Amino acid sequence: MKHVNPTQQKHGFTLIELLVVIAIIAILIALLLPAVQQAREAARRSQCKNNLKQLGLALYNYEASHRLFPPGHMESGNDGPSYRHQFSWMTYILPYIDQTNVYNLIDFNLIDLSLSASQNPAFQPAGSTDIVVFLCPSDPVGRVNPDWAPTNYLANQGIECACRSADCTGVFGHNTYLKIRDITDGTSNTIAVGEILKGDFDVNTLNDNYIATSGADASDIDTCQSAPPNASDMGNIWLGGHPQNNMFSTDRVPNDPRLDCRAPNNGCTNYAARSTHTGGAHLLMCDGSVHFLSENISLEVYHALGTKQGGEIVGEF
């Protein structure tokens, strides 16, 4: 009979050894997951910044062709039923971001003075199209509105905006058609476009909700805080139709903890730049450069960056 040497016998893992191996693997996964998530967020953040660079180039190409920038949004009529918000600045730059086919879907002759653009079904074929360059991949909110496509980027109306007029301290406003020479503070010192979080139609989630209060002065942000949030459709329609889809305010620093505010009866908005990036948000300057501005930036400096003709002297930011 052949004898087997005990030292040559094969055996499997004991239960304790198996548990140790599983514990080691779990620790390695726990260590690796944050690194993977950080790498993914870094890639998303880079894409978000690149989107703004493309928007800056598009704005410059538009200005080179038309000798002026597009309006924050166009308006039709002067008052009453004929006064309606129409197309946003994003609509006008479509041909300059390789979206000519979408732009050609819009027949501007079909403007109905009794309807805003986002109420007019004639513009839905274009406005329902998702435009990748209008979306920051870091925003956890996807598309919520089945009829209209959203955006994460709004134009700078400045610290204040005289509602229903072109008298904005920023670059974009109601029916504004600004030329580069009008930016006397310097294009490198003036914000053009800022990042925001698009609404998810749920006022109880994230910080994409705001207060829509009739008769309120949206510039008085502290007064607005007395009302609970009741709207969450910010940036919900890139095509235009209402100020909450077109323009943000530089009255408050990025990620300001106070709720945003809109006064529906006069089209005033006070929306801070917002993002899920840690510590601040991306902002596009009028010279085409993109900066990540800290939520701890000096309010005085931020106000200076938000105006086009304020005459302020801005240092490093």
VEXMAR-749233 format. One record per residue: x, y, z of N, C-alpha, C in turn; residue number from 1. Coordinates in steps of 0.1 Angstrom, whole numbers. Atoms other than C-alpha are relative to their C-alpha. Example, Ala and Ser with C-alpha at 12.3 -4.5 7.8 and 13.67 -1.06 7.14 Angstrom:
<<9 -12 0> <123 -45 78> <9 12 0> 1>;
<<-9 -11 0> <137 -11 71> <-8 11 8> 2>;
END
This chain:
<<9 -12 0> <0 0 0> <9 12 0> 1>;
<<-8 -12 2> <13 34 -10> <-4 10 12> 2>;
<<2 -9 -11> <17 58 20> <1 14 -5> 3>;
<<-1 -14 3> <10 95 16> <7 8 11> 4>;
<<-7 -9 -10> <34 119 33> <-10 11 4> 5>;
<<9 -11 -5> <13 142 55> <4 14 -4> 6>;
<<-5 -13 4> <35 171 45> <-4 3 -15> 7>;
<<3 -2 14> <24 166 8> <-15 1 -2> 8>;
<<14 -1 1> <-13 167 16> <-5 14 -4> 9>;
<<5 -14 3> <-32 196 0> <-12 3 8> 10>;
<<12 -4 -8> <-58 215 20> <-4 14 -5> 11>;
<<5 -13 3> <-80 245 14> <2 10 11> 12>;
<<-1 -10 -10> <-83 277 33> <-9 -4 12> 13>;
<<9 2 -12> <-96 275 69> <-10 12 0> 14>;
<<10 -10 -1> <-126 296 78> <6 13 4> 15>;
<<-6 -12 -5> <-104 321 96> <8 7 -11> 16>;
<<-8 -6 11> <-80 325 66> <-9 6 -10> 17>;
<<9 -5 10> <-110 330 43> <-5 14 4> 18>;
<<5 -12 -5> <-124 357 65> <10 11 0> 19>;
<<-11 -10 0> <-90 375 67> <1 5 -14> 20>;
<<-1 -4 14> <-88 375 29> <-11 9 -4> 21>;
<<11 -8 3> <-123 388 26> <1 14 6> 22>;
<<-2 -12 -7> <-115 415 51> <10 9 -7> 23>;
<<-10 -7 7> <-84 425 32> <-5 6 -13> 24>;
<<6 -5 13> <-103 428 -1> <-10 11 3> 25>;
<<10 -11 -3> <-130 449 16> <7 12 3> 26>;
<<-7 -12 -4> <-104 472 30> <6 7 -13> 27>;
<<-6 -6 12> <-87 476 -4> <-11 7 -9> 28>;
<<11 -6 8> <-121 483 -21> <-4 13 7> 29>;
<<4 -13 -7> <-129 509 6> <10 11 -2> 30>;
<<-10 -10 3> <-96 526 -1> <0 4 -14> 31>;
<<0 -4 15> <-100 525 -39> <-12 7 -4> 32>;
<<12 -6 5> <-136 536 -42> <1 15 0> 33>;
<<-1 -15 0> <-130 572 -30> <9 5 -11> 34>;
<<-9 -5 10> <-101 575 -54> <-6 -1 -14> 35>;
<<7 1 13> <-122 562 -83> <-10 11 -2> 36>;
<<11 -11 0> <-150 586 -74> <6 13 -2> 37>;
<<-6 -13 2> <-126 615 -72> <5 1 -14> 38>;
<<-5 0 14> <-111 606 -106> <-11 3 -9> 39>;
<<11 -3 9> <-145 605 -121> <-5 14 1> 40>;
<<4 -14 -2> <-155 638 -106> <9 10 -6> 41>;
<<-10 -8 7> <-123 653 -118> <-2 1 -15> 42>;
<<3 0 14> <-132 642 -153> <-12 8 -3> 43>;
<<12 -7 2> <-167 655 -150> <2 15 1> 44>;
<<-3 -14 -3> <-154 688 -136> <7 6 -12> 45>;
<<-7 -4 12> <-130 691 -165> <-9 2 -12> 46>;
<<10 -1 11> <-158 685 -190> <-9 12 2> 47>;
<<8 -11 -3> <-179 711 -173> <7 13 -3> 48>;
<<-8 -12 3> <-151 737 -176> <2 1 -15> 49>;
<<-1 0 14> <-146 727 -212> <-13 5 -7> 50>;
<<13 -5 6> <-183 733 -220> <0 15 1> 51>;
<<1 -14 -1> <-180 768 -207> <10 7 -10> 52>;
<<-10 -6 10> <-149 774 -229> <-6 0 -14> 53>;
<<6 1 13> <-169 762 -259> <-11 11 -1> 54>;
<<10 -10 0> <-197 786 -249> <6 14 -2> 55>;
<<-7 -12 2> <-172 814 -247> <4 3 -14> 56>;
<<-4 -1 14> <-159 807 -281> <-12 3 -9> 57>;
<<12 -2 8> <-194 806 -295> <-5 14 1> 58>;
<<5 -13 -2> <-203 839 -280> <9 10 -8> 59>;
<<-10 -9 7> <-171 855 -295> <-3 -2 -15> 60>;
<<3 1 14> <-179 840 -329> <-13 7 -4> 61>;
<<13 -7 3> <-215 853 -327> <3 15 0> 62>;
<<-3 -14 0> <-201 887 -318> <7 5 -12> 63>;
<<-8 -3 12> <-177 886 -347> <-9 1 -12> 64>;
<<9 1 12> <-205 878 -371> <-11 12 1> 65>;
<<11 -9 -1> <-232 902 -357> <5 14 6> 66>;
<<-6 -12 -7> <-209 929 -340> <-7 3 13> 67>;
<<5 -2 -14> <-227 924 -307> <-4 -14 5> 68>;
<<4 13 -6> <-236 897 -282> <-15 -2 -1> 69>;
<<14 2 -1> <-270 881 -281> <-6 5 13> 70>;
<<6 -4 -13> <-295 892 -255> <-1 -11 10> 71>;
<<3 10 -10> <-300 874 -222> <-12 -8 -4> 72>;
<<11 6 7> <-334 867 -237> <-7 12 -7> 73>;
<<8 -10 8> <-355 885 -263> <-14 1 5> 74>;
<<14 -2 -5> <-389 899 -255> <-8 5 -12> 75>;
<<9 -4 10> <-419 905 -276> <-11 9 7> 76>;
<<10 -8 -6> <-444 933 -270> <6 9 10> 77>;
<<-4 -10 -11> <-442 961 -244> <-7 -2 13> 78>;
<<8 2 -12> <-469 953 -219> <-12 -8 -3> 79>;
<<13 7 1> <-500 933 -212> <2 -13 -7> 80>;
<<0 13 6> <-508 902 -232> <11 -2 -11> 81>;
<<-10 1 11> <-482 911 -259> <14 -1 6> 82>;
<<-14 1 -6> <-453 911 -234> <3 -14 4> 83>;
<<-4 14 -3> <-437 877 -234> <15 -2 -2> 84>;
<<-14 4 1> <-402 863 -229> <1 -10 -12> 85>;
<<-2 8 11> <-389 847 -260> <13 -8 1> 86>;
<<-11 9 1> <-356 831 -270> <12 5 8> 87>;
<<-12 -3 -9> <-325 829 -248> <13 2 -8> 88>;
<<-13 -2 6> <-289 837 -256> <5 -13 -6> 89>;
<<-5 14 5> <-283 799 -260> <-6 -3 -13> 90>;
<<7 3 13> <-308 797 -288> <8 7 -12> 91>;
<<-7 -7 10> <-288 823 -308> <14 -5 -3> 92>;
<<-14 5 2> <-254 806 -304> <0 -14 -6> 93>;
<<0 14 5> <-266 772 -317> <9 -2 -12> 94>;
<<-9 3 12> <-249 776 -351> <15 0 3> 95>;
<<-15 -1 -3> <-216 783 -333> <4 -11 9> 96>;
<<-4 12 -8> <-216 751 -313> <-4 -13 -7> 97>;
<<3 12 8> <-223 728 -342> <-14 -5 1> 98>;
<<14 4 -1> <-260 728 -337> <-9 7 -10> 99>;
<<7 -7 10> <-271 744 -369> <-13 -8 -4> 100>;
<<12 7 4> <-296 716 -376> <-11 2 10> 101>;
<<10 -3 -10> <-314 723 -343> <-5 15 -2> 102>;
<<4 -14 2> <-313 761 -350> <-10 1 -12> 103>;
<<9 -1 12> <-329 755 -384> <-14 -5 2> 104>;
<<14 5 -3> <-359 738 -367> <-8 12 5> 105>;
<<7 -12 -6> <-368 773 -353> <-4 9 -12> 106>;
<<6 -10 9> <-391 795 -375> <-3 12 8> 107>;
<<2 -12 -8> <-388 829 -359> <-12 8 -4> 108>;
<<12 -6 5> <-418 840 -379> <-12 -5 8> 109>;
<<12 6 -7> <-440 818 -357> <-1 5 14> 110>;
<<1 -6 -13> <-435 840 -326> <-15 4 2> 111>;
<<13 -4 -3> <-469 844 -310> <1 10 12> 112>;
<<-1 -10 -10> <-472 876 -290> <-8 -3 12> 113>;
<<8 4 -11> <-497 860 -267> <7 -12 8> 114>;
<<-7 11 -6> <-472 832 -258> <15 3 2> 115>;
<<-15 1 -1> <-437 829 -244> <5 -11 -8> 116>;
<<-6 11 8> <-413 807 -263> <-3 -14 5> 117>;
<<2 13 -6> <-417 779 -238> <-15 -4 1> 118>;
<<14 3 0> <-455 780 -242> <-4 -3 -14> 119>;
<<4 1 14> <-454 778 -280> <5 -13 -6> 120>;
<<-4 13 5> <-455 743 -294> <8 0 -13> 121>;
<<-8 -1 13> <-440 755 -327> <15 -1 3> 122>;
<<-14 0 -3> <-406 757 -309> <4 -12 7> 123>;
<<-3 12 -8> <-408 724 -291> <10 -10 -7> 124>;
<<-9 9 6> <-390 703 -318> <15 4 2> 125>;
<<-13 -4 -3> <-359 724 -313> <3 0 15> 126>;
<<-2 -1 -14> <-363 731 -276> <0 -13 8> 127>;
<<0 12 -7> <-368 695 -267> <13 -8 -2> 128>;
<<-13 7 3> <-333 686 -280> <10 2 10> 129>;
<<-10 -1 -10> <-307 678 -254> <13 5 -7> 130>;
<<-13 -5 5> <-275 698 -261> <11 -3 10> 131>;
<<-10 5 -9> <-245 682 -245> <8 12 6> 132>;
<<-8 -11 -5> <-225 714 -242> <-7 10 9> 133>;
<<8 -8 -10> <-253 730 -222> <-1 -7 13> 134>;
<<3 8 -12> <-251 703 -195> <13 -3 7> 135>;
<<-11 4 -8> <-226 699 -167> <-2 -14 5> 136>;
<<2 14 -4> <-221 662 -161> <1 -3 15> 137>;
<<0 2 -14> <-215 667 -124> <-13 2 7> 138>;
<<14 -2 -6> <-251 678 -118> <-7 -13 1> 139>;
<<7 12 -1> <-269 648 -104> <-14 -1 -6> 140>;
<<13 -1 6> <-302 660 -118> <0 -3 -15> 141>;
<<1 3 15> <-310 645 -152> <-11 9 -6> 142>;
<<11 -8 7> <-337 657 -176> <-13 -4 7> 143>;
<<12 3 -7> <-370 660 -158> <-12 4 -9> 144>;
<<11 -5 9> <-392 680 -183> <0 -8 -13> 145>;
<<0 8 12> <-402 656 -211> <-2 9 -13> 146>;
<<3 -9 12> <-411 686 -234> <11 9 -3> 147>;
<<-10 -10 2> <-381 708 -230> <13 -5 6> 148>;
<<-13 4 -5> <-344 702 -226> <7 11 9> 149>;
<<-5 -10 -10> <-325 719 -197> <14 5 -3> 150>;
<<-13 -6 1> <-292 738 -192> <6 2 14> 151>;
<<-7 -3 -13> <-266 742 -164> <7 14 -1> 152>;
<<-8 -13 2> <-253 776 -177> <-10 11 -3> 153>;
<<8 -12 2> <-270 810 -173> <9 12 -2> 154>;
<<-8 -12 3> <-258 844 -185> <-1 10 12> 155>;
<<-1 -9 -11> <-247 871 -161> <-8 13 -3> 156>;
<<8 -13 1> <-273 899 -156> <6 10 9> 157>;
<<-7 -10 -9> <-250 916 -130> <-6 0 14> 158>;
<<4 -1 -14> <-256 927 -95> <-15 3 1> 159>;
<<14 -3 0> <-289 942 -103> <-4 1 -15> 160>;
<<5 -1 14> <-311 942 -134> <-13 7 1> 161>;
<<13 -8 1> <-338 968 -140> <-10 -9 -8> 162>;
<<8 10 6> <-366 944 -147> <-8 6 -12> 163>;
<<7 -3 13> <-382 944 -182> <7 13 -7> 164>;
<<-7 -11 7> <-355 968 -195> <14 -6 -3> 165>;
<<-13 4 4> <-321 966 -210> <11 5 9> 166>;
<<-9 -7 -9> <-305 985 -181> <6 -10 10> 167>;
<<-6 10 -9> <-285 956 -166> <15 4 3> 168>;
<<-14 -3 -3> <-252 960 -147> <9 -11 -6> 169>;
<<-7 11 6> <-241 927 -162> <0 1 -15> 170>;
<<-1 0 14> <-235 917 -198> <-13 -3 -7> 171>;
<<12 5 6> <-268 901 -205> <-13 5 7> 172>;
<<12 -4 -6> <-304 912 -199> <-12 -1 -9> 173>;
<<12 0 9> <-338 918 -214> <2 8 -12> 174>;
<<-2 -7 12> <-334 926 -250> <13 8 -1> 175>;
<<-13 -7 1> <-297 936 -245> <7 -5 -12> 176>;
<<-8 3 11> <-275 937 -275> <13 7 1> 177>;
<<-12 -7 -5> <-241 946 -261> <12 -3 -10> 178>;
<<-12 1 8> <-209 952 -280> <12 -1 9> 179>;
<<-12 2 -9> <-174 943 -267> <5 13 5> 180>;
<<-5 -13 -4> <-165 979 -266> <-7 6 12> 181>;
<<8 -4 -11> <-193 984 -241> <5 -6 14> 182>;
<<-5 6 -13> <-175 962 -215> <13 8 4> 183>;
<<-11 -9 -3> <-153 990 -202> <9 -4 12> 184>;
<<-8 5 -11> <-142 971 -171> <11 -10 -5> 185>;
<<-9 9 6> <-123 948 -194> <-6 -14 -1> 186>;
<<6 13 2> <-133 914 -208> <5 -11 9> 187>;
<<-6 10 -9> <-109 895 -185> <-5 2 14> 188>;
<<4 -3 -13> <-125 911 -155> <-16 1 1> 189>;
<<15 0 0> <-162 906 -164> <-6 -13 -3> 190>;
<<7 13 2> <-183 875 -160> <-10 0 -11> 191>;
<<10 1 11> <-203 864 -190> <-10 -11 4> 192>;
<<9 11 -2> <-218 830 -180> <4 -7 13> 193>;
<<-3 7 -12> <-221 811 -148> <-7 -14 1> 194>;
<<6 14 -2> <-228 775 -137> <-11 0 11> 195>;
<<10 2 -10> <-260 766 -119> <-5 -14 0> 196>;
<<6 13 -1> <-279 735 -108> <-14 1 -6> 197>;
<<14 0 6> <-309 727 -129> <-10 -6 9> 198>;
<<11 4 -9> <-342 722 -112> <-5 -14 -3> 199>;
<<6 13 2> <-357 688 -106> <-15 -1 3> 200>;
<<15 -1 -3> <-393 700 -99> <-3 -5 14> 201>;
<<2 4 -14> <-389 689 -63> <6 10 9> 202>;
<<-5 -11 -8> <-386 718 -38> <7 -6 13> 203>;
<<-6 6 -12> <-374 693 -11> <13 -6 -2> 204>;
<<-13 6 2> <-342 682 -27> <11 9 -5> 205>;
<<-12 -8 3> <-307 696 -32> <-2 15 2> 206>;
<<2 -14 -2> <-304 733 -36> <-3 7 -14> 207>;
<<4 -5 13> <-319 738 -70> <-14 6 0> 208>;
<<13 -6 -2> <-351 752 -56> <1 15 3> 209>;
<<0 -14 -3> <-361 788 -52> <-14 5 4> 210>;
<<13 -6 -4> <-389 811 -40> <-5 9 -11> 211>;
<<7 -9 10> <-413 825 -66> <-11 7 8> 212>;
<<10 -7 -8> <-432 852 -48> <-5 12 -7> 213>;
<<6 -11 8> <-455 876 -66> <1 13 8> 214>;
<<-1 -13 -6> <-449 912 -59> <12 3 8> 215>;
<<-12 -2 -8> <-416 907 -41> <11 6 -9> 216>;
<<-12 -5 7> <-384 925 -50> <11 -11 1> 217>;
<<-9 11 0> <-361 897 -60> <14 5 5> 218>;
<<-14 -5 -4> <-330 919 -53> <1 0 15> 219>;
<<-1 0 -15> <-339 919 -16> <-1 -15 4> 220>;
<<0 15 -2> <-329 883 -10> <-3 -4 14> 221>;
<<4 3 -13> <-333 884 27> <-15 0 3> 222>;
<<14 -1 -1> <-369 894 25> <-7 -13 -6> 223>;
<<5 12 6> <-375 864 2> <1 -12 9> 224>;
<<-2 12 -8> <-363 840 28> <-11 -3 10> 225>;
<<11 3 -10> <-394 844 49> <-10 -9 -6> 226>;
<<9 9 7> <-413 823 23> <7 -13 -2> 227>;
<<-6 13 3> <-408 786 18> <3 -2 -15> 228>;
<<-3 2 14> <-393 773 -15> <-13 -6 -6> 229>;
<<12 5 7> <-421 767 -40> <2 -3 -14> 230>;
<<-3 2 14> <-404 763 -73> <13 -7 -2> 231>;
<<-12 7 3> <-377 741 -88> <2 -3 -15> 232>;
<<-1 2 15> <-375 746 -126> <12 9 -5> 233>;
<<-11 -8 5> <-343 767 -128> <8 -7 -11> 234>;
<<-7 5 11> <-325 762 -161> <-7 -12 -7> 235>;
<<7 11 5> <-352 739 -172> <-3 0 -15> 236>;
<<2 -1 14> <-355 752 -207> <10 9 -6> 237>;
<<-11 -8 6> <-324 763 -226> <-5 9 -11> 238>;
<<5 -8 11> <-345 777 -255> <-4 13 5> 239>;
<<4 -13 -5> <-358 804 -233> <-15 0 5> 240>;
<<14 -1 -4> <-392 817 -223> <-2 8 13> 241>;
<<1 -7 -13> <-385 830 -188> <14 2 6> 242>;
<<-13 -4 -5> <-356 846 -169> <7 -12 8> 243>;
<<-6 11 -8> <-351 815 -146> <7 -10 -9> 244>;
<<-7 9 10> <-339 797 -178> <11 7 -7> 245>;
<<-10 -8 9> <-316 824 -191> <11 7 8> 246>;
<<-9 -9 -6> <-299 846 -165> <2 -3 15> 247>;
<<-2 1 -15> <-283 844 -130> <6 14 4> 248>;
<<-4 -13 -6> <-272 872 -106> <14 -2 6> 249>;
<<-12 0 -7> <-238 881 -93> <-1 8 13> 250>;
<<2 -8 -12> <-253 898 -63> <5 -8 12> 251>;
<<-4 8 -10> <-243 868 -42> <11 -10 -5> 252>;
<<-11 8 4> <-212 846 -42> <-5 -14 -4> 253>;
<<4 14 3> <-213 810 -56> <-4 -8 12> 254>;
<<5 9 -10> <-232 785 -36> <-5 7 13> 255>;
<<5 -8 -12> <-247 812 -13> <-11 -9 7> 256>;
<<9 9 -7> <-266 793 14> <-15 5 0> 257>;
<<14 -5 0> <-297 815 11> <-7 -5 -13> 258>;
<<8 4 11> <-325 804 -12> <0 11 -11> 259>;
<<1 -10 12> <-327 820 -47> <-15 5 0> 260>;
<<13 -6 0> <-357 842 -55> <-3 5 -14> 261>;
<<5 -6 12> <-378 852 -84> <-13 7 2> 262>;
<<13 -7 -1> <-406 877 -87> <-7 -1 -14> 263>;
<<6 4 13> <-428 863 -115> <-7 12 -6> 264>;
<<8 -11 6> <-449 895 -120> <8 10 -7> 265>;
<<-8 -10 7> <-419 915 -132> <12 -6 -6> 266>;
<<-12 7 6> <-394 889 -144> <13 2 7> 267>;
<<-13 -2 -7> <-368 897 -118> <4 -14 6> 268>;
<<-6 12 -7> <-345 869 -106> <12 3 8> 269>;
<<-12 -1 -8> <-318 866 -80> <5 -14 3> 270>;
<<-5 14 -1> <-301 833 -86> <16 1 1> 271>;
<<-14 1 -2> <-266 826 -73> <6 -11 -9> 272>;
<<-7 11 7> <-241 805 -93> <1 -11 10> 273>;
<<0 12 -9> <-242 770 -80> <6 -12 -7> 274>;
<<-5 13 6> <-225 736 -85> <1 -10 11> 275>;
<<-3 11 -9> <-218 703 -69> <15 -2 2> 276>;
<<-14 0 -2> <-181 709 -72> <3 5 14> 277>;
<<-3 -5 -14> <-165 713 -38> <6 14 0> 278>;
<<-6 -12 -3> <-159 748 -28> <-3 12 -9> 279>;
<<3 -11 8> <-173 769 -56> <-7 -4 -13> 280>;
<<6 3 12> <-184 770 -92> <8 6 -12> 281>;
<<-7 -5 11> <-171 776 -127> <-7 13 -6> 282>;
<<6 -12 7> <-176 810 -144> <8 4 -12> 283>;
<<-7 -4 12> <-168 821 -179> <1 15 0> 284>;
<<-2 -14 1> <-153 855 -184> <-2 4 -14> 285>;
<<3 -5 14> <-159 877 -214> <11 -1 -9> 286>;
<<-12 2 9> <-124 871 -227> <1 -15 -4> 287>;
<<0 14 3> <-133 834 -230> <7 -9 10> 288>;
<<-6 8 -10> <-113 822 -200> <-10 -5 10> 289>;
<<9 6 -10> <-129 800 -174> <7 -1 14> 290>;
<<-6 0 -13> <-122 804 -137> <-9 -8 10> 291>;
<<8 6 -11> <-133 783 -107> <1 10 12> 292>;
<<0 -11 -11> <-144 810 -82> <-5 -7 13> 293>;
<<4 6 -13> <-145 800 -46> <-12 6 6> 294>;
<<11 -5 -7> <-176 803 -25> <4 10 11> 295>;
<<-5 -10 -10> <-154 823 -1> <7 12 -6> 296>;
<<-6 -12 6> <-144 849 -26> <-6 13 6> 297>;
<<5 -13 -5> <-147 885 -14> <-12 5 -8> 298>;
<<12 -5 6> <-181 898 -21> <2 13 -8> 299>;
<<-4 -12 8> <-166 931 -32> <6 -3 -13> 300>;
<<-7 4 12> <-144 914 -57> <-10 -6 -10> 301>;
<<10 7 9> <-173 892 -70> <-9 10 -6> 302>;
<<8 -11 6> <-195 923 -74> <7 7 -11> 303>;
<<-8 -7 10> <-167 940 -94> <0 -9 -13> 304>;
<<0 9 12> <-165 909 -117> <-13 -1 -7> 305>;
<<13 1 6> <-202 910 -122> <-5 11 -8> 306>;
<<4 -12 7> <-204 945 -136> <9 2 -13> 307>;
<<-7 -2 12> <-194 955 -171> <6 14 -1> 308>;
<<-4 -14 1> <-190 993 -165> <1 6 14> 309>;
<<0 -5 -13> <-185 996 -128> <12 8 4> 310>;
<<-12 -8 -2> <-150 1011 -130> <8 -5 12> 311>;
<<-8 5 -11> <-137 989 -102> <14 -5 -5> 312>;
<<-14 6 3> <-100 978 -100> <0 -14 6> 313>;
<<0 14 -5> <-99 940 -97> <14 -5 -1> 314>;
<<-13 6 0> <-67 923 -86> <-1 -15 -3> 315>;
<<0 15 2> <-61 885 -84> <-14 -5 6> 316>;
<<12 6 -5> <-92 864 -80> <0 -15 -3> 317>;
END
